[in-house]
Amino acid sequence: MGLLDRFLRKVGMFVRRETFNRELEEETAFHREEAAKEFRGAGMASEDARHRANRQFGNDARLRDESRQTVAFWFESTLQDFRFALRQLRKNPGFAVTAILILTFGIGASVAIFGFVDAALIKPLPYKDPTRLVQLFESTPLGPRFHLSYFDYLDWKKANKSFSSLEVFAPYGFMMKTPDGIQPVDGASVSAGFFKTLGVTPVLGRDFYPGEDAQSAARVALLSYGAWQKRYGGRKDVLGQTVILNGNTVTIIGVLPQGFHFVPAEPADIWASEHGGSGCESNRACHNLYGVARLKDGVSFASAFADIKTIAQQLEKQYPDTNREQVAFMLPLVDVIVGEIRPILLLLLGGATLLLLIAAVNVASLLLVRSESRRREIAVRGALGASSGRLLRQFVTEGLLLSIAGGVLGVAAGLTVMRLLTLLVPKDILATMPYLQGLGWNIRVGAFALAICAVTSVLFAFTPMFRLSLTEIRDGLTEGGRSAAGTLWRRFGVNLVVVEIAIAMVLLVGAGLLGQSLFRLLHADAGLEADHMATLQVAAMGDKYKNDPPVVGLEREIRRQVAGLPGVKSVGFTSQLPLGDGDGTRSFHRLDLPFLNVNQEVAVRYVSSDYFPTLEARILRGRNFREDENASKPPVVIVNQTLAQKYFRDTDPVGKQIAWDGDSKKTPVEIVAVVNDLQEGQLDAAPRGAIYVPFDQDSPHYFALVVRTSQTEEALLASLTETIRRIDPQLAVFRPSTMAQRLHDSPSAYLHRTSAWMVGGFAAIALVLSVVGLYGVTAYSVSQRTREIGVRMALGAQRGSVYRLILGEAGWLTVAGIAAGLVTSLAVTTLMRKLLFGVKAWDVPTLMAVAVVLGACALLASYLPARRAASVNPVEALRSE
């Protein structure tokens, strides 16, 4: 009740403030009169007694202000401060608009990038205790993140002592039978305990029962929340319905929560039970699964990693043919989900922070310059009784108003940028980033924006007060504020300009290196000619295509009809398109050398005889495949240049024989040619060894067409789809694309492009702000030195010397900023070297080009004030003083 009483009492005072003011005036007058009476009684003249009483009580304005503060009318004076601050900003619209726009740029960029950082790196994953989850791989000589086999998974699950659960998933999607034919659907196969391991419970229906992933068990599946809404309208009677996936009848048993996602398998609409041990998985050499496990309580990541590596070493000894050099590898699940995008986001957040810093420095510089013009005003207010605290509060209020205006506009701009950037992400890539679905305003983004506004408010409030101490305020009455301007420019304003130029240098260097990296990535030699090439993927499902001969016949019929389309020059087939994920590997050994018992794993692709001519790849030595090289002919292969250099250094591989590891018959396979390297993995991946097998010798049921055309390739895609469906309506035809689109929209190209454009945008804004800052300080200095320049010219100084004076001072600032930025850039770009492709972090041409551009812009910015200074009329300048 005490707090409520005090609050009500203060409210009552506020309501009765007019009465309070009148009573305060009467009380003050009474005490003054009583003091004057005492002085007159002591023999002092009436006028002297009145002046003595006034001096004893002090300044009326300050006394009233302190009295009102004592009785809790501080909020009324604060309201007055806000009204006065608004009037000040309205009187100086140029300053207000410039400062607010600069803040909007800085805060907007920071909020936008923080929104992405929050969604990807800060927002908790939708699993129970996600820090205890890990993903398991088998590493090979090709790299650390490869699949594990079904039987290795069973042995890992049985023998480990570190995991409370260990499950697997296969993120390959399905072919669904629909009234319109067979169509691809995104999804994954998972073992029965997969969702229990993640700690996820369906919102409708049930999870898998133990044992529902056995070969003999009925096939069941769960739907994602989005698929439930999109495909079934959110109906609860979806439970028990069936779908045909990969030719098997699958019963829907549940729906997953709305916020659930599992990035390593996304996009995924259907999560079906994994039925291992059949088909490819009946062979331990078949690697097509990934593992996910939960650490036991008290078990560290390091000890669990050591445990699973020991098991893998034991399996290698037990199964030397299939597990040679198959080493266990493990990563925290959170690193798998955001590991690739984390450095990009941190780079962009760093760039946004630098842009915010340069914006804050620029506004602080504007406030410093403005404070000099207000010295007389502040001095008068201080002389009339305004306390230093009241003056400080006025500056705090003005800084708070600028920060609030810039913050509101910046947050609005940031949210808009978030939406625009999301729209610019290719759909295929966006589908693999489901954590961006919640991108936008939330409590964390709001707290971040509030923190920025608070920090900038403090900075903007104390910057003028730092310059205008109470003693300087009083001196300002006689100085008029003009003599201190040169000191401000030399002592502090110049330092801010140097900081701005240095930050702009860092951002411009980063943007230049990322831009070069993107250019070199997009123009990297992929071993093919991407222009005028269309691609399309096909799946031949069902009993009709169980054996190879029907698939071979299908391939020939597709080739015949597609080749007859207008503009088609050639048609090729491959089991996997270039610029993909690099999967599909196998190990081999040379038959002309003793068996070395080492894993020589390489990419394996099944291609038609016209595949290389269609890509315009080059046969370096040997011959191309012949059309009649089918399963009845001796097996032959073509190897790429990297494989030839790595495994046949001592001889020409053409004519040599190899055998596939795991082939108990050691069937000899002859190498008939060496082809130039095709980029079978991502653009930024190193070239890897590859072996190409004739398509007709082992026809894959999933394959892709590559079509070279003399016309626009985009116009051909619809015709390709119609032609193939006309051949067999039951064929699954999907992912029509041009090769140029595959290159342009590949994940590596997208990440490099995003980094380059975003940092480039920050750099452009930073360049403008730094140049504006240099112009503002130089122009203000010139305006305050009009008398000095007039005297110089009156004494015979030429215009050229005035130019040299102004440009020289600005030039030193620019050189100092560029030098500081150069040193900082070397440190920053060294940290971001992993994001670069084909360019060094200390690329000298980039550093020199940025320095020249920044210096030229700074020279232009300082030339305009120098030109104005050189045009000063000495007579007018001296008269104005």
SEFI-640921 format. One record per residue: z, x, y of N, C-alpha, C in turn. Coordinates in steps of 0.05 Angstrom, whole numbers, plus 5000, padded with zeros to 4 digits. Atoms other than C-alpha are relative to their C-alpha. Layout:
ZXYZXYZXY ...
***
This chain:
500050164976500050005000500050175025 499949834977501250595046497250075011 502749944992493850795046498649765012 501250244990491750075057501049945028 498850054973496550005116498850185021 501149814981493950635148497149935007 502850084995486750405139499849765018 500150244983488149725169500950065028 499149924973491850045227497850135016 502249874986485850485242497849815007 502050204993481149905238500849845024 499050144977485549535286499850155026 500449834977485450125333497150005010 502850004993477950135330499249745014 500650264988477549395347501249995028 498650014973482549495405499550255016 500449754986479350135430499849975030 500150034970477949845500502849995011 497250014991485349675506501250285000 498949735002487050365482499050185023 501149844978482450685533501449945027 498750084975485550285589502950105001 497249915001492650445567500150305002 500049714998490851185559499650085029 500449934972488151205631502549955016 497650064985494450865657502250204994 497949815008499051325617499550275012 500749744989495351945641500550005030 499650024971495451715713503050015007 497150014995502951565709501250284998 498849745003504652255682499150205021 501049834978500252595733501649955026 498550074976503752215789502950104999 497249915003510652385762500150305004 500049714996508853125759499550075029 500549944972506153105830502549945016 497550064985512652775854502050244997 498249785004516553345822499250245018 500949774984512253865858500549955030 499550064972512853495925503050025006 497149984996520453455915500850295002 499449714998520454215908499050125026 500949904974517454265978497050065002 502849955000510054305960498549785015 501650204986504853966004498849804980 501150215018501953305976497550084986 502549935013494953575965500350224980 499549785019497554215933501449904975 498550115023502253815889498149854981 502050145017496453375864498350194984 501749805014492053975848501650154978 498349865020497954315812500449824976 499650185022499153695770497549984983 502550025015491753645751499550254983 500349755015491654385731501950004976 498050005022497854275688499149834977 500950185022494753695649497350094989 502649905011487854025642497849805005 502550164997480853725637500449724990 499750285008480752965635498349944975 501750065023474852935587501150114974 498949885024477953415538502649854991 497550155006484653045542499449744986 500750265013481452375527498850044972 501349955026477352675471502250074978 497949935019483552995438501849774993 498350235005487552355446498649814981 501450185017482151935414499850114971 500049885027481652435356502749964986 497350035011489152385347500549734988 499550275010488951635337497649904984 502050075020482951655289497649865011 502650094989477151485336497950214996 501949795004473552105310497249904992 502650105009468251675277498349895023 501550104976466451375345498650235014 501349774987465252065374497850124982 502249915018461252255312497549835004 502250174995456951645324498650085027 501249904975455951895395498450254996 501549755006453952575368497349944987 502550075013448652245324498149885020 501750124980445951835382498950225018 500949794982445652455426498050184985 501949835015442252865370497349864998 502550155001437052315363498550025026 501349974974435752335437498850275004 501049734997435053085435497450044984 502449975016429853045379497749845011 502150154987426052495415498950145024 500849854976425852925477498250244993 501649765009422753495436498549924974 501450105024417953135388498550224986 501549785013413853765375501850164982 498149855016419954145351500949834976 499050175021422553555311498049964977 502050055020416053395276499450254984 500549755013414654125261502250074980 497849935018421554255232500149814976 499850195022421553615190497750044980 502349965018414553745162500450254984 499649765015416354455144502149964978 498050065020422554205108498949824978 501350185020418453665074498550164979 501549835018413854195045501950144980 498249845017419654625020501649844981 498350175017424154074993498249854980 501850145018418253684964499250174976 500849835021415754274924502350064981 497749935016422754454900500849774982 499250245016424453744878497949944978 502150065021417753654842500350194977 499849815022418454294802502649974985 497450045013425854174789499949764981 500250235018423953494760498850074973 501249905025419553844708502050174985 498049835012424954354695502349834987 497950185011430153804686499149864975 501050155023425753404638499750184976 500649825022423954014596502450174991 498049805006429854484600502949915003 497250084995436054114624500849744986 499450265014435653404596500650054971 499249955028439253404529497949894980 501850095021434853344467501249754986 499050255012435352664432500950034971 499049955027438952944371503050045002 497249955001446153014350500450305000 499349724998448853694371497550184996 502649865004441853994381500250304999 499849715001444454704390500550104972 499549915028446054724315497549974983 502550045015438854564295498250245003 501849775000433855104276497449914985 502550045014426555114253499450254984 500549785020424455534193497050034996 502849935005417855894182500050224978 500549765015414856414136498150175016 501749824985412057014173498350164981 501949845015406057394149499050235019 501149794982402358014176498549895023 501450124977398557524221501849925022 498250094979404757304258502549884987 497450095010411857024252500249704994 499650295002410756264255497949874983 501850125019406956064193501549814982 498950215017408055514142501450124976 498849925025412355544081499049814978 501050165022410455274013502249804991 498250215009413554663980502150124981 498149895019416655073924501950205013 498249834985419455593972502149835014 498150194987422655014010502249924980 498050085020426054773946501950224994 498349775006428655473931501850065024 498449954976431055574003502349795002 498150214998434554904002502350034979 498049975021438055053936501750245003 498649755001440055773947501550075026 498749924975442255794021502949915000 497150054997449655804040500749955029 499550014971448755704115499449735012 500950254988445755004125501449774987 498950255011449054334117497749824990 502450145010441954054107497650175008 502649864995434854344103497849814991 502150195006428753894106497350125010 502649904992421253974117498449775013 501950194988415653634156497250125000 502849914999408053674156498649845022 501050144976405053494225497049975001 502950005002397953334204498849735004 501150264996397152594216498949884975 501050155023393852084170497349885007 502450164997387351714159500849714991 499150285005388950964165497649824996 502050205005384650424136500449765018 499850234982383249884188497649824996 502450175002378449294194497550135011 502349874988373949744235499350264986 500549755015373850294183502450185000 497849805001378050914170500150145027 499649874974381051194234502450194998 497749814999385651784248502449875015 497650104986392851614267501950245001 498149784997397952114293502549944984 497650045016403852224248500850254986 499049775015407652684203501349904974 498650055025410252714131502650155001 497349874998417752874126501549954974 498350035023422752974070502149795006 498350234997427952434058502350045019 497749964982433652754097499450105027 500949894974429552944158501649885024 498750134976432452434207503150024999 497149955002439552514180500750285010 499549734990438953254194499950015031 500150014971436953104266502249835012 497950184990442452584272498849765015 501450234988437552014289500249764982 499850255015438651294267498049805009 502050204991433150764267501449775016 499050234985434050194317499349744986 500750245016430849714268499450104972 500549935028430849734192501850234992 498349795012433350344154498550275000 501149735003432351084144499150044971 500749955028429551404080502550024983 497949965020433951364019499750284987 500349755015435452013981498249954976 501850025023429952123931497449855006 502550154993424651713968497750195006 502249814997420652363976499250114973 500849915026420052453901497149914994 502850075006413052433870499849724989 500250265012414651803831500949775017 498950204983417851433889497849855015 501850164984414450873927499750135028 500549874974411351103993500949815022 498950154978415050874055499750165026 500349874974414751024129501649865022 498850114976418150924197498050025023 501750004976414650754262501550125024 498949934974415751084329500349745016 499650244983418250594382497549925014 502550064986411750654420497949874982 502050125018407450504359500949724992 499050275006411949904343499149815022 500850174978410649624412497049975003 502950014996403249804416498549874978 501550105023400949634346501149734990 498950245012405749074327501449825021 498950174979407948784394503049985000 497150015000415248954381501249794981 499050215018415848424325501850124979 498149905020421748494279499049954971 501050055027417748224220498150234991 501649775008414148904218501250124975 498749895024419249104165498849874975 501250105025416049044096497049995001 502950004999408949054121498950274989 501149765012404249564090497550095016 502449884988398850034116498950194979 501449815018393750464079499750265014 500149744988394751194096499050204979 501249815018390351724063499549884972 500750145025388451204010502549904985 497650095014395751053992501349775016 498650224988399550404005502850085008 497449914989405550544050501449765012 498450224990411150044066501750095024 498449944976414350034136502849914996 497250075005421950064130501750025025 498349984976424350204201498550095024 501049924974423250364274501950195013 498349794988425850984310500749935029 499150074973429550964377497950065021 502049974979425650914441499850285012 500149734988427651594468499650224980 500349785020426451974403497350145003 502449845002421452534401500650254984 499749755014420353144358497550165005 502449864989415653614395498450154979 501749855020413654054335498149834984 501850175015410353444303498749795018 501250204982408153054365497150075005 499350295000404352624377500349894972 499650125027406852204319500749715004 499450295001406451444311501349914974 498950075027408151424237501350244987 498549795015413351834199500349914971 500150095028411851764125501650204983 498549835019415752034066498150214988 501549775011413352714041500349994969 499950005029411552703967498850264990 500949735007411153443948499550034971 500549935028408953773885497449914988 502750095010402053453879497950125017 502249894985395253693901500550295007 499749724991395554323942502950104996 497249925001403154323941501050074972 499349925028403254413865499850304996 500349715002401555143879501850135021 498249874982406755603909498550155022 501549864980401255963946499049825023 500950204979399655323986502249985021 498150004978403255384053499249795020 500850224982403054734092502449855012 497650144991410254554112501650185020 498149874983415254724166502849904993 497250085007422854714156501649955025 498050054979428354434200502749984987 497449995014435654554184502249985021 497650024983442654434212502050214990 498149805007447555014213502749874993 497350095007454254904179501950085023 497949944980460354894224501150284996 498949735002462655604239498050214992 502049815007456155924216498350075024 501649924977452556334269497050014993 502949985004445056364279499350264986 500749745012444957104261500650014970 499349995028448657014195498249824983 501850185015444256424175497250124998 502649865001437956824192500150214978 499749805020440457394149500049884972 499850145026441956904092497249924991 502650105008434956594092498150234995 501749775005431557274097500650134973 499349905026435357504036498849844978 501250185020432956893997497050064998 502949955000425757034018499450274986 500549755013426357753995500349984970 499650045029428957523927497549854988 502450155010423057033920497550185000 502349815001418157593938500150174975 499849845025420858003879499449824976 500450185022420757393834497249904996 502850105000413757153853498250195016 501449804984409957783875497149915007 502850084995403057453870499849815024 500250204979404456873917501850055024 498049964978410257123960500050285011 500149734990408157823976499950005031 499749984971410357984048500349735013 499350264988412457254059503050025008 497449954989418457374104501049765014 498950234986423156834128500350055030 499749984971423256704203501449755010 498450224991427856254242500450015031 499650034971428456004314501849765006 498750254991433155524350498049795006 501950214996429754854353499349975029 500650034972430354824428498050215010 502049804992426455474434497249934990 502650085010420855194391498949785018 500950234984420554564434499150095028 500649934972420554894503499550295004 500249724998419655624487497550095016 502449914987412455674511499849915029 500250114973413255244573502350105018 497849914984419955544595499350215020 500749804979417156174628498249895022 501750124980411855764663501649845021 498350174982416955274691501850175017 498249834984421755824712498450155021 501749874980415956184747499549805023 500650194979414155544784502549935016 497550054986421455404801500650235019 499649774982421956114829498249995024 501850024978415756004870500849785020 499050224983418455334896502450085016 497649914986425055664913499350195023 500949834978421556204953498749855022 501250174979417555674989502149865016 497850144986423955295005501450205018 498749804984427055945030498450065025 501649944976421256095076499949775019 499850234983421455385101502649995016 497449994987428855445116500150225021 500049784980427856115150498449925025 501750084978422255815192501549815019 498650204984426455225215502450135014 497849864987432455685228498950165023 501249854978427856115270499449815024 500550204979425655495309502649925015 497450084988432955305320501150225017 499149774983434556005345498650015026 501650004975428955985395500949775018 499250244984430955285416502850035012 497349974990438255485424500150165025 500149844976436255995476499449835024 500750184977433155445519502249805006 497850194996439555035512502650145009 497649864992444355575535501349885025 498850114976445255275604501249734994 498850265007446254585575502750024986 497549965015451554825526502250115018 498049894981454855235581501249795018 499050214982455354635627501949824984 498250175016458354215571502650134994 497549855005463354755555501750015025 498549984975465254825628501249735007 499050274994466254065633502249914980 497750065017471454095577499349974971 500650035029467654055511501150234985 498749785017471554445458497850134983 501849875018468154945413499649844974 500350175024469554475355498149775004 501850224994466053905390497150105002 502749894999460054345405498950074973 500949945027459854585334499249754985 500650255014460053875309497449885010 502650104990454153705354497750154986 502149855014450054265322499949924971 499950105028452354035253498549744997 501450265001449953335269497050035002 502949964997443153575293498850124975 501049885025442354015231499949804977 499950215021444453435186497849805004 502250194996439352975218497450124991 502549875009433753475207499950014970 500049975029435953585135499649734987 500350275012436552835121497149915002 502850084997429652695150498150164982 501749835018426453285114500649944971 499350065027430253115051498949744990 501150265009428152385048497050024996 502949975003420852555061499450194977 500549815021421353155014500349894972 499550135026424252744957497749814994 502350185005418852224966497550154993 502349835007413552764967500250124973 499649885027416653094906499549814978 500550205021416552454865497149944998 502950045001409352344885498650224986 501349775013407453044865500550004970 499450025029410952944798498049824986 501950195013406652334783497250125000 502749894999400352684806499650224980 500349785019401653304764499949894972 500050125026403052864704497249894994 502750115004396352514714497950214995 501949785003392853184717500250144972 499749885026395553394648498149874981 501750135020390253284594501649844980 498650185017392152714548501050134974 499249875024392253144486502450185004 497849824995396953644517502549845008 497850164992401253104549501449874976 498950125024402152784480501950194986 498249805013405453434456502450065018 497749964983410453404514501449735005 498750274997414152744502502450015018 497649994982420152994542499249945029 500850074973415952874605499849705005 500150294997416152124592502149905020 497950084982422652074631499950155027 500249854975420052494689500249825024 499750164975422252234757502850025010 497450004987428452054795502249954980 497650055016435152124760502350145014 497649904987442152344776499950305005 500249714997440653084765498150085022 501949944978434553084810501249925026 498750094975438552694862502150205009 498049804993444253204858498750265011 501549764991439253774866499049965029 501050054973436053454927502449995020 497750014982442953304957501150285005 499049734996445054024946498250165020 501849874981438854274982500549915028 499550114973440153815041502650105011 497549914991447354035044499950295009 500249724993445654775044498450045025 501649984976440154695096501549905024 498450104978444854275139501950215011 498149794992450054825139498550235014 501649784988444655355154499149925028 501150084974441654955211502249955020 497850054982448454785240501150265011 498749764992451255485242498250215012 501849814989444955855261500250015031 499749984971445355655335502850095008 497349924993452855735337500550304996 499849725004452156425309499050165024 501149884976448056595370501649945025 498850094975451956205421503149994997 497149995001459156435420501149885026 498850134977464056125470499750175025 500249824976463856735516497149995010 502850014992456156725516499449735014 500450274988456355975532500850015029 499049994973460456115594498250185017 501849824985456056695614497349875006 502550134997450056245606499749845026 500150144974451955875670498750175021 501149824979450156485711497450134991 502449875009444756795666497649824999 502250185004440656175656498750044974 501149975027439156425586497550164998 502649885003432856805603500350294991 499949715007435257525595500650054971 499349955028437657425524497749964981 502250065018430957205497498850244987 501149765012428257905488501950124980 498049905019434758105454499849844974 500250175024434157515406497550074984 502549945014426957685389500250274986 499749735012428758425376502150014979 497749965019435358325340499949824976 499750195023434757705297497549864993 502550155006428357305304498050174985 501949835014424257905283500750034970 499249975028428357965219499149764984 500950245014426757245201497050024995 502949985004419357375211499450204977 500449805021419757995166500649874973 499350135025423157575112497849814992 502150195006417857035117497550144989 502449865008412157535111500450124972 499549885026415457885052499949794978 500150215020416357225015497249904995 502950075002409157025030498550204983 501349795015406957695002500649974970 499350045028410757574937498449774988 501350245011407756884928496950054998 502949955000400657114946499350204978 500649825022400957694897500249864974 499850155025403457244842497749814996 502350185002397956734857497550164994 502449845005392757284858499850104971 500049905028394857574791499649774980 500450235018395256884759497249895002 502850094998388456694787498150194985 501649815016385457334759500349964971 499450055029388857194693498549764990 501450245008385956494690497050054999 502949945000378956744708499250164976 500749835023379057274655500449864974 499650155024381856794604497649814995 502250195004376356274616497450154995 502549855004371056824615500450214977 499649815022373957194555497849954979 502150025020369057334500501049864975 499250155024370056784448498050034978 501949955021364057024409497949794997 501950225002359956404422499049925028 501050114975355856064476500849715002 498850274999359855444497498249795013 501650204985354655114542498149864981 501950165015350354554514500849984970 499150035028354654484451501949774998 498350235005357753834426501450044973 498549985025363053794371501149724992 498950255011365553224327501350064973 498649955025370453194270499849764982 500650215020369452794205501950044977 498450005025373952614146498649834979 501250155022370752404080502249934980 497750095016376251994046499149824977 500550205021376651563983498950124975 501049915026374351603911497250105001 502849934999367151673932499650305005 500449714992368352383958502150174986 498049845014373252643906498950274992 501249765010368353163880498250135022 501649864981364253683917497149905004 502850084996357153433903499649785020 500450214980357952783943500450115028 499549894973360753184002497650175009 502349844994354953673998497749825008 502250194994350053083997500549875027 499350124974353752774056499350205023 500549804980353253424095497050035006 502949974996345753474084498849755013 501150244988344552744103500850005030 499249994972348652834167498350205015 501749804987344753464184497249895005 502750104997338153114172499749805023 500250214980339652514216500750105028 499249904974343252884272497850185011 502149824991337653404275497749845012 502250174989332852824290500649875026 499350124974336652604352498650155023 501449874977333152744419501750225012 498749784987334853414448501650194982 498549835018338353694386498450244991 501549765008336354414372500950104973 499049915026340854584313502749874995 497650135009346754314273501550184980 498449835018352354704239502549854991 497650125010358554524198502150224996 497849815004365354854194502549844992 497450135007372154694163501949995023 498350004976375554874229498550115023 501449914976372854934299501350245012 498849784985373855564340501849895022 498150074979379155564395502149804991 498050195011384055194350502750144997 497349895003391055344325500150254982 500149765016388855904278501149964972 499150055028391455574214497750044981 502049975021387855624148499550294993 500149725007389256314120500250044970 499949935028388756674054500050304998 499849715004390157374027497950094980 502049895018385057823993500650294995 499949715004384258523966497350114992 502549875007378559013957500050074971 500349945029375959103886499250304996 500849725003373459813900502350195004 497649834996380560063914502249914980 497750085017386860073871501549775013 498550234989390959433879502550115014 497949894984395859593935502549825002 497850194999400358983928501149955028 499250064972400358844003498549745008 501150264991398958194039497950065022 502249974980392158234074499049725007 500650284994392157524102498249985024 502050034979386257304144499349705002 501050284997383356654172497649964981 502250065018378556314123498749745010 501550234990373155834147497649954981 502350085016367955454106497849905019 502050054980361455434145497349974987 502750035010354255224135498250235008 501849784994348255694137499150015029 501050014972346255454207502350005020 497750004983353355504235499850235021 500149774981352656204266497749985019 502150034980345756074296500649785020 499350214981348355434327501950095021 498149884980354155804360498850225016 501249764988349456364379501750244996 498549765009354056844343498050214990 501849785007351057524324500850124973 499749865025350257784254499550305005 500249724993351758524265498750174978 501249875022349958764196499749814977 500350175023347358434133498349765006 501650244998344457734125501849765003 498650264997346457014140500149874972 500050165024348156514085497349874996 502450155006342256194049500849714994 499450285003341855444044500649934971 499650075028341755463968502550134988 497649875010348355853962502249794997 498050215006352555313929501850104978 498049935020357855293875498850124975 501349895024352755483821499250295004 500949734995351156143854502450195002 497849814998355356783855501349985028 498750034974360656733910499550235019 500549814979359157083975501649925025 498650054975362557144043498950175022 500649834976361457404113502750065013 497549924987367057784148499450055029 500449944972368157874222500650295006 499949724992368258514261502950114998 497249905001375958564266500850064972 499349955028376758504191498650254990 501549765009371359034179501350255011 498849774988374759514227502850064989 497249975009381759394199500150084970 499749965029380559384124497750164987 502249845011373959764116499350235019 500549784981374860354163498350224987 501349775013372160844111497249954991 502650075012365860474093498849755013 501350244991360859934109500749784981 499250215018363559274082497749854986 502350145011356658984069499450114972 500549925028355558993993502550044985 497549965014362859103977501049734989 499050235013366758623934503049975005 497150064997373558293945500749784980 499050225016377857813906502349865015 497950154987382557273930502650054985 497349985013389957393917500749734989 499350255014392656883869497949914980 502250065019386056853831500550174975 499449855025388157043760497550124987 502549895011380857153741498950235016 501149794983379757643798497049985004 502950054996372957333811498950165023 501049834979368857833850498449835021 501450144978366357583918498750215017 501549794985360957983953499949945030 500350024971360858114027497150055007 502949984995353757994052499450065029 500649954972354558084127502650045016 497849984980359058254187499049865024 500750164976359057764245501950085022 498249944977361857864315502449824999 497450155000368957614327499649735014 499750264988369556864340503049955005 497250054994375956644373501149774984 499050215018379156264316502749895009 497550104989385856204352499749935029 500050064972387856064423498650225016 501549824984384156404480501550265006 498449764993389956874496501050154976 499149865024391057084424498150234994 501749775008388657754398498149924978 501950065022382557744353501350054973 498949975026384357664280497850024979 501949995022380857814215499349724990 500950265010376657244188497950044979 501950015021372657094126498649735000 501650255000367056574125498749964973 500950085026365356214060497849805002 502150204999358955824047501149724996 499050285000360355084060499549874973 500650135025356954863996501350124975 498649885023360955333951502849884996 497450135003367454963965500349805023 500350194978366054354008502649875008 497550134991372054134050499549705007 500350284995373253384058500549945030 499750024971375353484131498350225012 501849804988369953834171499249925028 500950054973366953894240497150075003 502849934993359953884268500050165026 500749884974357454354321497149965004 502750084995351054134353499050135026 501249884976346754544401497849825010 501850194988342854114449498750125025 501449924976337754224504500749815023 499350194979340553624542503050035007 497250004993347353464572501649934975 498650045025352253524514501849755001 498350244998356752964540498549754992 501650235006351052464533499549984970 500649995028350152664460502349894983 497650065016357352504437499949724988 500150285010356451744432497949974978 502150025020349951824393500850134974 499049875024353252304344501849814984 498150185014358851814329498549764987 501550235012354051224319498350094976 501749915022349451634274501750044975 498449955024355051854227501249754989 498950265011358151164222497849834988 502250145013351350894206499450114972 500349885026350851374148502049894980 497950115017357551134120502249895018 498050114982361950644157502950074993 497349935009368050874117500850295008 499349734991367751584145501849985025 498349984976373251754196498650205019 501349834980369852024258501850015025 498049994978374452284313499750265016 499849774981375652774370497250105009 502549904988368652804401500650165025 499449834977368553364452497750205002 501849784996364253894482501550264996 498749755004365654624467501250105027 498949924974366554744542502649865006 497450144997371954204543502250124983 498049885017375454524485501150265012 499249764986375555174523501749945025 498750064975377554864589502749864996 497650155004382954404561501850114978 498349885020385954874510502850055012 497349974990393554944515500450265017 499649754985393255674537498649995027 501450034975387955524590501549825019 498650194983391954934616502550135012 497649874990398455334622499350215022 500849804980394955904658498949865026 501250144977391155414703502249875017 497850124986397455034721501650205016 498449794986401255664739498450115024 501649894978395455934781499849805023 500450204978394355284820502749955014 497450064987401755144832501050235017 499149774984403655844853498150055023 502049984978397155874893500649815022 499350194980399155244929502450085016 497649914986406055514944499350245019 500749774984402856164969498549925025 501550084976398055805015501849885021 498150114981403655405046501850225012 498349784990407956025051498550175021 501649854981402256395086499849865027 500250154975401455845137502750015015 497450014987408955805150500750275012 499449744990409656555157498450075025 501749954977403756595205501049835024 498950174978406556005245502650125011 497649884991413256355247499550245017 500649764984410257005272498849915027 501250104975406156615324502249895018 498050124984412256235347501850205014 498349794988416656845357498650165020 501649844981411157245390499449845026 500650174976409256665436502549965017 497650044984416456545456500850255014 499349754987417557275470498250045024 501849974978411357285514500849825023 499350184979413656675552502650095015 497649914988420456995565499750275015 500549734988417357665586497849985021 502250034980412557375638500550185024 499449834976416157735695499550304994 500449725008416158405657497050074999 502949955003408758345641498749995027 501150014973407258145713500550255015 499449754986410858755739498350234990 501749795012407159205690497149995011 502750024991400458925712499850055030 499949954971402458955786500050305005 499849714997403959695776497550144989 502549875008396959815748499449994970 500550025029397559655673497449844995 502450145007390859455643500549794979 499750215020389758855599500150114972 499949875027388559315540502750094993 497349915005395459605547501949774993 498450235006398458905547499449904972 500750075028394558735484501550194980 498849815019397159375452503049964998 497150055000404359215473500749774981 499350245016404458515442499150034971 501049975027400058665382501550224985 498549795013403859305369502749914989 497450105009410558955366499649814976 500650185023407658405321499050154976 501149845022404058925280502250144984 497849885014410459285264501549804982 498750215016413558635241498449954975 501750065023407558505196500150234980 500049775018407559205167502750014985 497450005013415059165153500249784979 500050225019414258485120498350054976 501849935022408358715078501250214982 498749785016412059345056502349894983 497850115016418258955036499049814979 501250185020413958435002498750154977 501349845021410158974964502050104980 497949905019416459274935501149774984 499050235015419158584917498049894980 502150105018412458384887499950154975 500249845024412458964839502349934981 497750085017419358754814499549734987 500350275010417558024808497749984980 502350025019410658114775500650154974 499249875026413758584724501449804982 498650205016418158004702498149794989 501850205009412157544696497650114985 502349875013407558034659499249864975 500750145025407957614595498249765005 501750234993404357054632497250085008 502649904991398457494651498250064976 502049955021392057574611497850185012 502249824992387458174620500450125027 499549884973390758404685502950114999 497449874999396658874698501749895023 498250104980402758674737499850155027 500349844976401459244786497150055007 502949984995394059104796499650085029 500349894972392359534857498049845016 501950154983386159144880501349735010 498650254992390358494881502050065022 498049944980395958824920498750075027 501449924976391059124970498749765013 501450244989387158474978502049815014 498050174988393458074991501150125026 499149874976395958585041498049975023 502050024979389358565079499849715010 500250284991389057795080502549935017 497650074985396257735102500050155027 500149864975395358275155498049885020 502050134983388957945181501049745012 498950264990392357265187502250055021 497949934981398357585222498850105026 501349904976393757945270498849775017 501150234986390257295287502249845014 497750154988396956945298501150135024 498949864976399357485346498050055022 502149954980392657555381500149785022 500150214981393156875414502250035022 498049954978399857015450499450255016 500749764985397357715467497949945020 502250074981391157415499501249855024 498750154978395556945540501550205018 498549814984399957535561498250175018 501849834985393957945582498649855023 501250174979391557355625502049935022 498050064980397957335666499250105028 500649934972396857335742502650125011 497549874991401957845770501349855023 498850144977402857465835501449754992 498850255009404156795801502550054984 497749945016408857125751502450085016 497849914984413057455804501049775018 499250234983413056825848501749804984 498550195016415556395790502850104995 497349905004421556855784501749985026 
***
